[in-house]
Amino acid sequence: MMWVGATRVSRYISGSIRMPFGDTRNRTVLKYMAKDRWTPETAATAKTPRLSFNHMDNNYAKDSDLWLMNASYLRLKNAQIGYTFRGNWLQKISISNLRLFASGENLLTFDYLKISDPEQTDGSTFRYPLMQVINLGLNVTF
């Protein structure tokens, strides 16, 4: 197994990650923007500004610690497990070696930054999602 991680790391998000509807005002709204937005009912607990086309420069374009997010994480980057079969029964079926294995990459990620990959260094754009890969294999030597 190989684990990687970082602690006491912050990411300053900007651009399309923090501006609802994007710069062109024709993009989507991220879940955290809608869920944690300011409304009169959530005024005491809101974590992001209100959703509006009005005053976007004041609400989203101004830099503040609101956009500084905890990017600490722990990731299981890869792991492999396998078993080599032994015994006289293998020779009876003309096999000298038999190994069964499974391996994977990017299997688990524990993080606070749920809106993008915590290893991403640019906090202003979205990158292609991190791919999870699982391989199964069988090695047979006759």
Stockholm file with secondary structure:
# STOCKHOLM 1.0

chainA/1-142         MMWVGATRVSRYISGSIRMPFGDTRNRTVLKYMAKDRWTPETAATAKTPRLSFNHMDNNYAKDSDLWLMNASYLRLKNAQIGYTFRGNWLQKISISNLRLFASGENLLTFDYLKISDPEQTDGSTFRYPLMQVINLGLNVTF
#=GR chainA/1-142 SS CEEEEESSCEEECCGGGTSTTTTTTCSCCCHHHHHTBCCSTTTTTCCBCCCCSTTHIIIIISCCGGGEEECCEEEEEEEEEEEEECSHHHHHTTCSEEEEEEEEEEEEEEESCTTSCTTCSCSSSCCCCCCCEEEEEEEEEC
#=GC SS_cons         CEEEEESSCEEECCGGGTSTTTTTTCSCCCHHHHHTBCCSTTTTTCCBCCCCSTTHIIIIISCCGGGEEECCEEEEEEEEEEEEECSHHHHHTTCSEEEEEEEEEEEEEEESCTTSCTTCSCSSSCCCCCCCEEEEEEEEEC
//
